[in-house]
Structures are given as structure tokens and as C-alpha cells.
């Protein structure tokens, strides 16, 4: 049986992908439990708000006699609830999985309990929520006004949250550190992240294929009436449940982060040298968390 995955070491491209799947395989139940426990309530809110919004949009498209009336019905309170719950669920996913990995490393490559992850989760959630809004605005502006710079900053922006959690860093330090890590390693980092998200998208597409087929058949049979409420409920629910596959890029980008840190600082090597002949102490959650 293979040893538990060591994050703090140098890896080539293929090793990053292989170790990403190895870590998920070794810790699948624990990762899924943490994902559901900390993100489930926000995901449920997203599903309910999303269903109401989709049904409202469907009615607006069918019944509205002018563009302004249609837009008024489409951008209802449910639309803003979807945005709010999506933001909260996305933040919760990031914080829960990154906190899991942070405690996993601190414990000496041992899967943490929910209580241990919760100590980190409650400390980082609102910090990452606020930072996520600012980073998203910066990222969107880069793409809207400067497409190429938008692509250029993407790897650094995806490394921003791992830096904040794994180094317990401020917004400014995390922003600067992310760009410093990518410097000189942009192409390999961009290519690796691209492949990781391609794998994620393919996994989500395969899982949601039955719902997509059902939605297509419903649209075909209903015709001008649009999708039935049943089709909307099923398709929206499956769409949000497939967000569980976001565990893949969060683990993959974390491995990319530690690979870049090793290339820049050799922290993993120094830790291993420092631990020679030193017995491991039991894990204790830091009081400040």
C-alpha cells in the first residue's frame, strides 16, 4: 500500500497529475465528508435559489410581451440570491479543502477530523470571502479590458488562496507572493492548471450527461412552452451537485503551489533536514485559530 502523499517536494508535470489523483483516492471519503459538511448548506441554498431563478426566467421568456418586462422578471430577488449563495458556496469549497490539506500536512500527512478542519475553516472563511470578491473583480477587469493580461494573471490568481491559507498571509502578501511563485514558471504552471480544469470539466460533463439528455428531450417535447418545471429542477440540481468535482482542481492547484514553493524556497527539503532524529509530537490545533 503506498505511503500517504507528501506535498512538500519537487514534481514534474506528470507527477502533479498522478499525485493529485493519488491524494484524492487515499482521502476520498474524508474529503467528501469535509466538502459536504462545510459546503452543503450553501450548496443547498444555491440549488433552491437556482431553481426559482430558472423557473422565473422560463416564465419571463414565455409570457413577457416586451424586453423591459422580461428583464425585470429575470433579474428578480432570486437572481441576487443565486449570486449570494454561489459566492458563499464557492468560498466554502475553497476554504474547506484547503484547510483539510493544511491540517493534513501539519499532522504529518494524516487525514484530519472535522473538528480540526473547522478550526481553520472559521478562521479563514470571511477573510477569503472578502478577498475573493476583490480578486474576482480584478480578474474580470483584466479579461474585459485586457484579454492577454487576463490570461497572464490567471495562474497567479488561482494560487492566491493557497498562499493565504498555507502561509497564513494577508491579502497584499498573498497577491505579491502568488506572482513571485509563478515568475519563471508561468508556462508549465498555466499548462498544468489548464489540464487540471479540462479533467474537471470532463468529469462534470460525464456526471451530468443523463440530466442534459433529459433536459434536451424535455425542450424538444415541450416546444414553444419551454422546459418543464421537472426538467429545470433536475438539471439545476445536477449542475450544482457536480460542483463536488471542484475538489479536483483545489487539490491539483495545491500540489502546484507546493511544487513552486519548493523550486523557490526548498522549504520541504529544509523541513526534512530539520526533522532528522526528531520525534513527531501529537497534532494540536493552534490557539489563534
C-alpha positions as CSV (number, residue, x, y, z in Angstrom):
1,X,0.0,0.0,0.0
2,X,1.5,3.4,-1.0
3,X,2.5,5.9,1.7
4,X,0.4,8.9,2.3
5,X,1.1,11.7,-0.1
6,X,3.9,14.2,0.7
7,X,3.0,17.7,-0.6
8,X,6.3,19.5,0.0
9,X,8.5,18.2,-2.8
10,X,9.5,18.9,-6.3
11,X,7.4,17.4,-9.1
12,X,7.3,17.3,-12.9
13,X,4.1,17.8,-14.8
14,X,3.1,14.2,-14.9
15,X,3.8,13.7,-11.2
16,X,1.5,16.6,-10.3
17,X,-1.4,15.0,-12.2
18,X,-0.7,11.5,-10.8
19,X,-0.3,12.7,-7.2
20,X,-3.5,14.8,-7.5
21,X,-5.5,11.6,-8.2
22,X,-3.5,9.6,-5.6
23,X,-4.3,12.1,-2.9
24,X,-8.0,12.1,-3.8
25,X,-8.1,8.3,-3.9
26,X,-6.3,8.0,-0.5
27,X,-8.5,10.6,1.2
28,X,-11.8,10.4,-0.9
29,X,-14.2,9.7,2.0
30,X,-12.6,12.3,4.3
31,X,-12.5,15.0,1.5
32,X,-16.1,14.3,0.6
33,X,-17.2,14.5,4.2
34,X,-15.5,17.8,4.7
35,X,-16.9,19.1,1.4
36,X,-20.5,18.2,2.3
37,X,-20.2,19.3,6.0
38,X,-18.8,22.7,5.3
39,X,-20.2,23.5,1.8
40,X,-23.5,21.5,1.9
41,X,-25.7,24.2,3.4
42,X,-24.5,26.9,0.9
43,X,-24.8,24.4,-2.0
44,X,-28.4,23.6,-0.9
45,X,-29.2,27.3,-0.9
46,X,-27.7,27.7,-4.3
47,X,-29.9,24.8,-5.6
48,X,-33.1,26.2,-4.2
49,X,-32.4,29.8,-5.4
50,X,-31.2,28.5,-8.8
51,X,-34.4,26.5,-9.3
52,X,-36.6,29.5,-8.5
53,X,-34.5,31.7,-10.8
54,X,-34.6,29.3,-13.7
55,X,-38.4,28.8,-13.4
56,X,-38.8,32.6,-13.2
57,X,-36.6,33.1,-16.3
58,X,-38.6,30.4,-18.1
59,X,-41.9,32.2,-17.3
60,X,-40.4,35.6,-18.3
61,X,-39.3,34.3,-21.7
62,X,-42.7,32.8,-22.4
63,X,-45.1,35.4,-21.0
64,X,-43.3,38.8,-21.4
65,X,-44.5,41.0,-24.2
66,X,-41.5,43.4,-24.2
67,X,-37.8,43.3,-23.4
68,X,-38.1,45.5,-20.3
69,X,-40.8,43.4,-18.7
70,X,-38.7,40.3,-19.4
71,X,-35.6,41.8,-17.9
72,X,-37.5,42.9,-14.8
73,X,-38.8,39.3,-14.2
74,X,-35.4,37.7,-15.0
75,X,-33.4,39.9,-12.6
76,X,-35.6,39.3,-9.6
77,X,-34.6,38.7,-5.9
78,X,-33.9,35.0,-6.7
79,X,-31.2,36.2,-9.2
80,X,-29.3,38.0,-6.5
81,X,-29.9,35.1,-4.0
82,X,-28.2,32.9,-6.6
83,X,-25.2,35.2,-6.7
84,X,-25.0,35.4,-2.9
85,X,-25.2,31.6,-2.4
86,X,-22.9,30.9,-5.2
87,X,-20.3,33.2,-3.7
88,X,-20.7,31.6,-0.3
89,X,-20.6,28.0,-1.6
90,X,-17.5,28.7,-3.8
91,X,-15.7,30.3,-0.8
92,X,-16.7,27.4,1.5
93,X,-15.4,24.8,-1.1
94,X,-12.1,26.6,-1.3
95,X,-11.7,27.1,2.5
96,X,-12.8,23.5,3.4
97,X,-10.5,21.7,1.0
98,X,-7.5,24.0,1.5
99,X,-8.0,23.8,5.3
100,X,-8.1,20.0,5.0
101,X,-4.8,19.9,3.2
102,X,-3.2,22.4,5.6
103,X,-4.1,20.3,8.6
104,X,-3.2,17.1,6.8
105,X,0.3,18.5,6.3
106,X,0.6,19.8,9.9
107,X,-0.4,16.4,11.2
108,X,2.4,14.7,9.2
109,X,0.3,13.5,6.2
110,X,-2.6,12.2,8.2
111,X,-6.3,13.0,7.3
112,X,-7.8,15.5,9.8
113,X,-11.0,15.3,11.7
114,X,-13.9,17.6,11.1
115,X,-13.2,19.5,14.3
116,X,-9.6,20.1,13.2
117,X,-10.7,21.4,9.8
118,X,-13.4,23.5,11.4
119,X,-10.8,25.4,13.5
120,X,-9.2,26.5,10.2
121,X,-12.4,27.0,8.3
122,X,-14.0,29.5,10.7
123,X,-10.7,31.5,10.8
124,X,-10.3,31.8,7.0
125,X,-13.9,31.9,5.7
126,X,-14.6,35.6,6.0
127,X,-11.1,36.5,5.1
128,X,-11.3,34.5,1.9
129,X,-14.9,35.7,1.2
130,X,-13.8,39.4,1.2
131,X,-10.5,38.6,-0.7
132,X,-12.4,36.5,-3.2
133,X,-14.7,39.5,-4.2
134,X,-11.6,41.7,-4.7
135,X,-9.7,39.1,-6.7
136,X,-12.7,38.3,-8.8
137,X,-13.2,42.0,-9.7
138,X,-9.5,42.3,-10.6
139,X,-9.6,39.1,-12.7
140,X,-12.8,40.2,-14.5
141,X,-11.4,43.6,-15.3
142,X,-8.2,42.1,-16.7
143,X,-10.3,39.9,-19.0
144,X,-12.8,42.6,-20.0
145,X,-10.3,45.3,-20.9
146,X,-7.1,43.4,-21.5
147,X,-7.6,39.8,-22.6
148,X,-4.0,38.8,-22.8
149,X,-3.1,40.3,-19.3
150,X,-6.2,38.4,-18.1
151,X,-4.8,35.1,-19.3
152,X,-1.4,36.1,-17.8
153,X,-2.7,36.7,-14.3
154,X,-4.8,33.6,-14.2
155,X,-2.2,31.2,-12.7
156,X,-1.2,33.7,-10.0
157,X,-4.9,34.4,-9.1
158,X,-5.6,30.7,-8.7
159,X,-2.6,30.4,-6.4
160,X,-3.7,33.4,-4.3
161,X,-6.0,31.3,-2.0
162,X,-3.4,28.5,-1.3
163,X,-0.9,31.2,-0.4
164,X,-3.4,32.8,2.0
165,X,-4.2,29.6,3.8
166,X,-0.9,27.7,3.7
167,X,1.2,30.7,4.7
168,X,-1.5,32.4,6.9
169,X,-0.9,35.5,4.8
170,X,-2.6,38.9,4.4
171,X,-4.2,40.0,1.1
172,X,-1.3,42.1,0.0
173,X,1.3,39.4,0.8
174,X,-0.7,36.7,-0.9
175,X,-1.2,38.8,-4.0
176,X,2.5,39.6,-4.3
177,X,3.6,36.1,-3.3
178,X,1.4,34.4,-6.0
179,X,3.1,36.4,-8.8
180,X,6.5,35.7,-7.3
181,X,5.9,31.9,-7.3
182,X,4.7,31.9,-10.9
183,X,7.7,34.0,-12.1
184,X,9.9,31.9,-14.4
185,X,7.4,29.0,-14.2
186,X,4.4,30.6,-16.0
187,X,4.1,28.2,-18.9
188,X,4.4,25.0,-17.0
189,X,2.0,26.3,-14.3
190,X,-0.5,27.5,-16.9
191,X,-0.4,24.3,-18.8
192,X,-0.8,22.2,-15.7
193,X,-3.7,24.2,-14.4
194,X,-5.3,24.0,-17.9
195,X,-5.1,20.2,-18.0
196,X,-6.4,20.0,-14.4
197,X,-9.5,22.1,-15.3
198,X,-10.0,20.1,-18.5
199,X,-10.1,16.9,-16.4
200,X,-12.6,18.6,-14.0
201,X,-14.8,19.8,-16.9
202,X,-14.8,16.4,-18.5
203,X,-15.7,14.7,-15.2
204,X,-18.6,17.2,-14.6
205,X,-19.8,16.7,-18.2
206,X,-19.9,12.9,-17.8
207,X,-21.7,13.0,-14.5
208,X,-24.3,15.5,-15.8
209,X,-24.8,13.8,-19.1
210,X,-28.1,12.0,-18.2
211,X,-29.6,15.2,-16.9
212,X,-28.5,17.0,-20.1
213,X,-30.2,14.4,-22.2
214,X,-33.4,14.6,-20.2
215,X,-33.3,18.4,-20.5
216,X,-32.8,18.2,-24.2
217,X,-35.7,15.7,-24.6
218,X,-37.9,17.9,-22.4
219,X,-37.2,21.0,-24.5
220,X,-37.9,19.1,-27.7
221,X,-41.2,17.7,-26.5
222,X,-42.5,20.9,-24.8
223,X,-41.6,23.0,-27.8
224,X,-42.7,26.7,-27.5
225,X,-43.8,26.2,-23.9
226,X,-40.1,25.8,-22.9
227,X,-38.7,23.4,-20.3
228,X,-41.0,21.8,-17.8
229,X,-40.5,22.5,-14.1
230,X,-39.4,18.9,-13.6
231,X,-36.6,19.3,-16.2
232,X,-35.5,22.6,-14.6
233,X,-35.4,21.1,-11.1
234,X,-33.4,18.0,-12.2
235,X,-30.9,19.9,-14.4
236,X,-30.3,22.7,-11.9
237,X,-29.8,20.2,-9.0
238,X,-27.4,18.0,-11.0
239,X,-25.5,21.1,-12.2
240,X,-24.8,22.2,-8.6
241,X,-24.2,18.7,-7.2
242,X,-21.5,18.3,-9.9
243,X,-19.5,21.1,-8.1
244,X,-18.2,18.3,-5.9
245,X,-15.7,17.8,-8.7
246,X,-14.1,21.1,-7.7
247,X,-12.2,19.0,-5.2
248,X,-10.0,18.0,-8.2
249,X,-8.6,21.5,-9.1
250,X,-8.3,22.5,-5.5
251,X,-6.1,19.5,-4.8
252,X,-4.2,19.9,-8.1
253,X,-3.5,23.7,-7.6
254,X,-2.4,23.0,-4.0
255,X,0.2,20.5,-5.4
256,X,1.2,23.1,-8.0
257,X,1.7,25.6,-5.1
258,X,4.0,23.4,-3.1
259,X,5.9,22.4,-6.2
260,X,6.5,26.1,-6.9
261,X,7.4,26.8,-3.3
262,X,10.0,24.0,-3.4
263,X,11.6,25.4,-6.5
264,X,11.8,28.9,-5.0
265,X,12.5,28.2,-1.3
266,X,13.2,24.5,-0.8
267,X,11.1,24.5,2.4
268,X,10.2,20.9,2.2
269,X,13.8,19.9,1.9
270,X,14.8,22.1,4.9
271,X,11.9,20.6,6.9
272,X,13.1,17.1,6.3
273,X,16.6,18.0,7.2
274,X,15.4,19.7,10.4
275,X,13.3,16.7,11.4
276,X,16.1,14.2,11.2
277,X,16.3,12.4,14.5
278,X,13.4,14.5,16.0
279,X,10.3,12.6,17.2
280,X,7.0,13.7,16.0
281,X,4.7,15.3,18.5
282,X,0.9,14.9,18.6
283,X,-1.0,17.4,16.5
284,X,-2.6,20.3,18.3
285,X,-4.8,23.0,16.8
286,X,-3.1,26.4,17.2
287,X,-4.9,28.5,19.8
288,X,-5.1,31.5,17.4
289,X,-7.3,29.6,15.0
